Amino acid sequence: MGLNDPQWGNNKNGGPPDLDELLRKLNAKVAELFNGGKKGGDQGGDAKNTPPRPAMGGAGVGLIIAVILLVWAGSGFYMVKEGQRGVVLRFGQKVEITDAGPRWHFPAPIESVEIVNLSQVRTVEVGYRENVKNKQLQESLMLTDDENIIDVQFAVQYFLNDASLYLFNNSLPKDADTQVIATHTLVRQAAEAAIREVVGKNKMDYVLYEGREQVATLATKLMQEMLDRYKTGIVVSKLTMQNAQPPEQVQAAFDDAVKAGQDRERQKNEGQAYANDVVPRAKGTAARLIEESQGYKQSVIANAEGDASRFKQILVEYEKAPGVTRDRMYIDMMQQVMTNVSKVMVDQKNGNSLLYLPLDKLIETSRGTAATPVVVDAASAVASSSSNDNNAAQRARDSLLSRDREGR
């Protein structure tokens, strides 16, 4: 019975066709197709009793086979998106890596293809999940070099750079979603190992405050070296410290210690500021005194040298004219002495009897003198001047004449 027979699928009882019978007839027709239209096992005269074969039986089977082959060949087409790579496997062995675009490979079971996304940046959290409040203490608690425990939470961003290494050097499941979870687990374990090594080599204050960026940088470098050593095909793009603090159980004590440290630094800064104010002023005063002493020294030396030079010049003049030099020296000395005293000498011989006392000059002189001030009583001075003016004038003249004679 051919495929185009109107009685196809009908049996004697009018029920569904017998599958065993259909398969047997299909096998017989395939055998006739390959035996040139003869039934398997028929010889000579038996062929005369063979009913004529339907004209379209072999063509229908061939059409079915062609459709099956076409569908099988069409299953080898696949599309590689931008940023992805296709790894073609022939019986499990890598054949080639294809770029973006429509591609074709021998269908299964001969070849298969694995699509790997190389452009996607993936993120994995260590020490928390989705939120820093959702802590994972088994991952975040770490021991520092000074035997303190800190709570470190960080995130790692990574991407794939080699599809072949990623597929063949990692134990990955077949399912794509499960592969992502397995990759996250791999990266998380490497990140945790790297950050624990870096934290374990540094002190607590360095990790918590001034060294957070350096710790992240060193952990990134160490993590990448670890992944490269195992040839995982994974590249770490960034490691970010989300939170670093002491454990919650000792947070209050740690805050008190931090405040005490801040007070200590503040007092040190205040002391340093006071020292920076006092020390320069003391140094300036010392420098001023030194300069003043040097100036006084130079002044005394210059005056002494000047006096010595002047004495030598006077000596030369004295040797030439002793009398004249003595008179000149006496007059100069008297002029110098008289200009510094507050006494007034009056010659009444050719003058009137009215006496004028320069009280303002006397007061100014007494104020400018460092010694005991001179007190001038104007009334007593006027009264005494009228009675003793002749005696004073006479004594002044006698004194001048005696000094003149002594000088000569």
C-alpha positions as CSV (number, residue, x, y, z in Angstrom):
1,M,0.0,0.0,0.0
2,G,1.4,3.3,-1.0
3,L,1.4,6.6,1.0
4,N,-1.1,8.0,-1.5
5,D,-3.5,5.0,-1.2
6,P,-6.9,6.2,0.0
7,Q,-7.1,3.1,2.3
8,W,-3.8,4.2,4.1
9,G,-4.1,3.7,7.8
10,N,-7.4,1.7,7.6
11,N,-7.4,-1.8,8.9
12,K,-10.1,-4.5,8.8
13,N,-11.7,-3.5,12.1
14,G,-11.8,0.2,11.1
15,G,-9.5,1.2,14.1
16,P,-6.1,2.8,14.2
17,P,-3.3,1.2,12.0
18,D,-1.0,-1.3,13.5
19,L,2.4,0.4,14.0
20,D,4.3,-2.9,13.7
21,E,2.8,-3.5,10.4
22,L,3.4,0.0,9.1
23,L,7.1,-0.2,10.1
24,R,7.4,-3.6,8.5
25,K,5.9,-2.3,5.2
26,L,8.2,0.8,5.4
27,N,11.2,-1.4,5.7
28,A,10.1,-3.5,2.8
29,K,9.7,-0.5,0.6
30,V,13.2,0.9,1.6
31,A,14.6,-2.6,0.7
32,E,12.8,-2.5,-2.7
33,L,14.2,1.0,-3.3
34,F,17.8,-0.2,-2.8
35,N,17.2,-3.6,-4.7
36,G,16.1,-2.0,-7.9
37,G,12.4,-2.5,-7.3
38,K,12.7,-6.1,-6.3
39,K,11.5,-7.5,-3.0
40,G,14.1,-8.9,-0.8
41,G,14.2,-12.7,-1.1
42,D,12.1,-12.9,-4.3
43,Q,13.7,-14.9,-7.2
44,G,12.8,-15.7,-10.8
45,G,9.2,-16.9,-11.2
46,D,8.1,-15.4,-7.9
47,A,8.5,-12.0,-9.5
48,K,5.7,-12.9,-11.9
49,N,3.3,-13.3,-9.1
50,T,4.3,-10.0,-7.4
51,P,1.7,-7.4,-7.7
52,P,2.8,-4.2,-9.4
53,R,4.5,-1.7,-7.0
54,P,2.9,1.7,-6.7
55,A,4.5,4.3,-8.8
56,M,4.9,6.9,-6.1
57,G,6.0,4.7,-3.2
58,G,9.8,5.2,-3.6
59,A,9.5,8.9,-4.3
60,G,7.6,9.4,-1.1
61,V,10.2,7.7,1.0
62,G,12.9,9.7,-0.7
63,L,11.0,12.9,0.0
64,I,10.7,12.0,3.6
65,I,14.4,11.2,3.9
66,A,15.3,14.5,2.1
67,V,13.1,16.5,4.5
68,I,14.7,14.7,7.4
69,L,18.2,15.5,6.1
70,L,17.2,19.1,5.4
71,V,15.9,19.6,8.9
72,W,19.0,17.9,10.3
73,A,21.3,20.2,8.3
74,G,19.2,23.3,9.2
75,S,19.8,22.5,12.9
76,G,23.4,23.4,12.3
77,F,22.8,27.1,11.8
78,Y,23.4,29.4,14.8
79,M,23.8,33.1,15.4
80,V,26.6,34.7,17.3
81,K,25.8,38.2,18.7
82,E,28.2,41.1,19.0
83,G,30.5,40.6,22.0
84,Q,30.0,36.9,22.0
85,R,32.2,34.0,20.7
86,G,31.1,30.6,19.4
87,V,33.2,27.6,20.3
88,V,32.6,24.7,17.9
89,L,33.1,21.2,19.3
90,R,33.4,18.1,17.2
91,F,32.8,15.0,19.3
92,G,33.8,17.1,22.3
93,Q,37.0,18.5,20.8
94,K,37.4,22.2,20.0
95,V,37.5,22.8,16.2
96,E,37.2,26.6,15.9
97,I,36.1,29.8,17.6
98,T,33.7,31.9,15.5
99,D,33.0,35.6,15.7
100,A,29.8,37.6,15.6
101,G,27.3,36.8,12.7
102,P,25.3,33.9,11.3
103,R,27.3,30.6,11.4
104,W,26.9,26.9,10.6
105,H,28.3,23.7,11.9
106,F,27.7,20.1,11.4
107,P,24.6,19.2,13.4
108,A,24.5,16.9,16.3
109,P,25.7,14.4,17.2
110,I,28.8,15.3,15.0
111,E,29.4,18.9,16.2
112,S,28.0,21.2,18.8
113,V,28.5,24.9,19.7
114,E,29.0,26.8,23.0
115,I,28.2,30.5,23.0
116,V,30.3,32.5,25.4
117,N,29.6,36.2,26.2
118,L,32.9,38.1,26.5
119,S,31.5,41.7,26.7
120,Q,29.2,41.3,29.7
121,V,30.6,42.7,32.9
122,R,29.5,40.6,35.8
123,T,29.4,41.5,39.5
124,V,29.8,39.2,42.5
125,E,29.5,40.3,46.2
126,V,31.7,39.0,49.0
127,G,30.6,39.4,52.6
128,Y,27.0,40.4,51.7
129,R,24.2,39.7,49.2
130,E,22.5,42.5,47.3
131,N,22.6,44.8,50.4
132,V,25.4,45.6,52.9
133,K,22.9,44.9,55.7
134,N,22.5,41.4,54.5
135,K,25.8,40.2,55.8
136,Q,27.6,36.9,55.3
137,L,29.8,36.7,58.3
138,Q,31.5,33.6,57.2
139,E,32.9,35.6,54.3
140,S,33.4,39.1,55.8
141,L,35.1,38.4,59.1
142,M,38.9,38.6,58.7
143,L,42.0,38.6,60.9
144,T,44.5,41.5,60.6
145,D,48.2,41.4,61.3
146,D,47.8,42.9,64.8
147,E,45.4,40.1,65.7
148,N,42.2,42.1,65.4
149,I,39.0,41.0,63.7
150,I,37.4,43.3,61.1
151,D,34.2,43.0,59.0
152,V,35.1,43.6,55.3
153,Q,32.5,43.7,52.5
154,F,33.4,44.3,48.9
155,A,32.2,43.7,45.3
156,V,34.2,42.4,42.4
157,Q,33.4,43.2,38.7
158,Y,34.8,40.8,36.1
159,F,34.4,39.7,32.5
160,L,35.6,36.8,30.3
161,N,38.4,37.3,27.8
162,D,39.1,33.8,26.5
163,A,36.2,31.5,25.6
164,S,38.4,28.4,25.1
165,L,40.1,28.7,28.5
166,Y,36.8,29.5,30.2
167,L,35.1,26.3,28.8
168,F,37.9,23.8,29.1
169,N,39.8,24.9,32.2
170,N,36.7,25.3,34.5
171,S,34.4,22.7,35.8
172,L,31.1,24.1,34.5
173,P,27.7,22.5,34.2
174,K,25.8,22.4,30.9
175,D,23.0,24.7,31.8
176,A,23.8,28.4,31.1
177,D,22.2,29.7,34.4
178,T,24.1,27.1,36.4
179,Q,27.3,28.1,34.6
180,V,26.9,31.7,35.8
181,I,26.3,30.6,39.3
182,A,29.4,28.3,39.2
183,T,31.5,31.2,37.7
184,H,30.3,33.5,40.5
185,T,31.3,30.9,43.1
186,L,34.8,30.6,41.5
187,V,35.4,34.3,41.4
188,R,34.1,34.7,45.0
189,Q,36.4,32.1,46.3
190,A,39.4,33.7,44.6
191,A,38.5,37.2,45.8
192,E,38.0,36.0,49.4
193,A,41.4,34.2,49.4
194,A,43.1,37.3,47.9
195,I,41.5,39.8,50.3
196,R,42.2,37.6,53.3
197,E,45.9,37.4,52.4
198,V,46.2,41.2,52.0
199,V,44.3,42.0,55.2
200,G,46.3,39.5,57.2
201,K,49.5,41.3,56.2
202,N,48.3,44.8,57.4
203,K,47.2,46.3,60.7
204,M,43.6,47.1,61.6
205,D,43.9,50.9,61.4
206,Y,45.6,50.8,58.0
207,V,42.8,48.6,56.5
208,L,40.0,50.7,58.0
209,Y,41.2,54.2,57.2
210,E,44.2,55.3,55.2
211,G,44.9,52.1,53.4
212,R,41.5,51.1,51.9
213,E,42.4,52.0,48.3
214,Q,45.8,50.3,48.6
215,V,44.2,47.1,50.0
216,A,41.7,47.0,47.2
217,T,44.5,47.5,44.6
218,L,46.7,44.8,46.1
219,A,43.8,42.4,46.4
220,T,42.9,42.9,42.7
221,K,46.4,42.2,41.6
222,L,46.7,39.1,43.7
223,M,43.3,37.8,42.6
224,Q,44.2,38.3,38.9
225,E,47.5,36.4,39.3
226,M,45.5,33.6,40.9
227,L,43.0,33.4,38.1
228,D,45.7,33.6,35.5
229,R,47.7,30.8,37.2
230,Y,44.7,28.5,36.8
231,K,44.0,29.7,33.2
232,T,40.4,30.4,33.9
233,G,39.9,33.0,31.1
234,I,38.5,35.5,33.6
235,V,39.7,39.1,34.0
236,V,39.0,41.2,37.1
237,S,38.1,44.8,36.1
238,K,37.5,46.3,39.5
239,L,37.4,45.5,43.2
240,T,35.5,48.0,45.4
241,M,35.5,48.1,49.2
242,Q,31.9,48.6,50.2
243,N,32.3,48.6,53.9
244,A,35.1,48.0,56.4
245,Q,34.5,48.2,60.2
246,P,35.0,46.3,63.4
247,P,32.5,43.6,64.4
248,E,29.2,44.9,65.8
249,Q,29.9,43.2,69.2
250,V,32.9,45.5,69.8
251,Q,31.7,48.6,67.9
252,A,31.1,50.7,71.0
253,A,34.5,50.0,72.5
254,F,36.2,50.7,69.2
255,D,34.4,54.0,68.9
256,D,35.7,55.0,72.3
257,A,39.2,54.1,71.3
258,V,38.8,56.1,68.1
259,K,37.6,59.2,70.1
260,A,40.6,58.8,72.5
261,G,43.0,58.7,69.5
262,Q,41.3,61.8,68.0
263,D,41.7,63.7,71.3
264,R,45.3,62.7,71.5
265,E,45.9,64.0,68.0
266,R,44.1,67.2,68.8
267,Q,46.2,67.9,71.9
268,K,49.3,67.1,70.0
269,N,48.3,69.6,67.3
270,E,47.5,72.3,69.9
271,G,50.9,71.7,71.6
272,Q,52.6,71.9,68.2
273,A,50.8,75.1,67.4
274,Y,51.9,76.7,70.7
275,A,55.5,75.6,70.1
276,N,55.3,77.0,66.6
277,D,54.2,80.4,68.1
278,V,56.6,80.6,71.0
279,V,59.8,79.1,69.5
280,P,60.0,81.6,66.6
281,R,59.4,84.5,68.8
282,A,62.1,83.4,71.2
283,K,64.5,82.8,68.4
284,G,63.6,86.3,67.0
285,T,64.3,87.9,70.4
286,A,67.6,86.1,70.7
287,A,68.6,87.1,67.2
288,R,67.6,90.8,68.0
289,L,69.7,90.7,71.2
290,I,72.6,89.3,69.4
291,E,72.4,91.9,66.7
292,E,72.1,94.7,69.3
293,S,75.1,93.4,71.1
294,Q,77.0,93.2,67.9
295,G,76.0,96.8,67.1
296,Y,77.0,98.0,70.6
297,K,80.3,96.2,70.2
298,Q,81.0,97.8,66.9
299,S,79.9,101.2,68.3
300,V,82.3,100.9,71.3
301,I,85.1,99.8,69.1
302,A,84.5,102.6,66.6
303,N,84.3,105.2,69.4
304,A,87.5,103.9,70.9
305,E,89.2,104.0,67.6
306,G,87.9,107.5,66.9
307,D,89.0,108.7,70.4
308,A,92.5,107.2,69.8
309,S,92.7,108.8,66.4
310,R,91.6,112.1,67.7
311,F,94.1,111.9,70.6
312,K,96.9,111.2,68.2
313,Q,95.9,114.3,66.1
314,I,95.7,116.4,69.2
315,L,99.1,115.1,70.3
316,V,100.6,116.2,67.1
317,E,99.1,119.7,67.5
318,Y,100.2,119.8,71.1
319,E,103.8,119.1,70.2
320,K,103.7,121.9,67.8
321,A,102.0,124.5,70.1
322,P,101.4,123.3,73.7
323,G,99.9,126.5,75.1
324,V,97.4,127.1,72.3
325,T,96.4,123.5,72.4
326,R,95.8,123.5,76.1
327,D,93.7,126.6,75.9
328,R,91.6,125.1,73.1
329,M,91.2,121.9,75.0
330,Y,90.2,123.7,78.1
331,I,87.6,125.9,76.3
332,D,86.2,122.9,74.5
333,M,85.8,121.0,77.7
334,M,84.2,123.9,79.5
335,Q,81.8,124.3,76.7
336,Q,80.9,120.7,76.8
337,V,80.5,120.7,80.6
338,M,78.5,124.0,80.7
339,T,76.0,122.8,78.1
340,N,75.0,119.9,80.3
341,V,74.5,121.7,83.6
342,S,71.5,123.7,84.9
343,K,73.5,126.6,86.5
344,V,73.3,130.1,85.1
345,M,76.3,132.4,85.4
346,V,75.6,136.1,85.1
347,D,78.1,138.9,84.7
348,Q,76.7,142.0,86.4
349,K,79.6,144.2,85.6
350,N,78.2,145.8,82.4
351,G,74.6,144.6,82.8
352,N,71.5,145.8,84.6
353,S,70.4,144.5,88.0
354,L,67.3,142.7,86.6
355,L,67.9,138.9,86.5
356,Y,66.0,136.5,84.1
357,L,66.0,132.8,84.9
358,P,65.1,130.4,82.0
359,L,62.9,128.3,84.1
360,D,61.4,126.4,81.1
361,K,64.9,125.3,79.9
362,L,65.9,124.3,83.5
363,I,62.7,122.1,83.8
364,E,63.3,120.5,80.4
365,T,66.9,119.7,81.4
366,S,65.9,118.3,84.7
367,R,63.3,116.0,83.0
368,G,65.7,114.7,80.4
369,T,68.4,113.8,83.0
370,A,68.3,110.3,84.4
371,A,69.8,111.4,87.7
372,T,67.9,113.1,90.5
373,P,65.7,115.9,89.1
374,V,66.6,119.5,89.7
375,V,63.9,121.4,91.5
376,V,64.0,125.2,90.8
377,D,62.1,127.6,93.1
378,A,61.6,130.8,91.2
379,A,60.8,132.9,94.2
380,S,63.9,131.9,96.2
381,A,66.0,132.2,93.1
382,V,64.9,135.8,92.5
383,A,65.3,136.7,96.2
384,S,68.8,135.3,96.5
385,S,70.0,136.7,93.3
386,S,69.5,140.3,94.4
387,S,71.6,139.8,97.5
388,N,74.4,137.5,96.1
389,D,74.8,138.7,92.6
390,N,77.9,140.7,93.2
391,N,79.6,137.8,95.2
392,A,78.7,135.3,92.5
393,A,80.0,137.5,89.7
394,Q,83.2,138.1,91.5
395,R,83.7,134.4,92.3
396,A,83.1,133.5,88.6
397,R,85.7,136.0,87.4
398,D,88.2,134.8,89.9
399,S,87.6,131.2,88.9
400,L,88.1,131.9,85.2
401,L,91.3,133.9,85.9
402,S,92.8,131.2,88.1
403,R,92.1,128.4,85.6
404,D,93.6,130.6,82.9
405,R,96.8,131.0,84.9
406,E,97.0,127.3,85.7
407,G,96.6,126.4,82.1
408,R,99.4,128.7,81.0
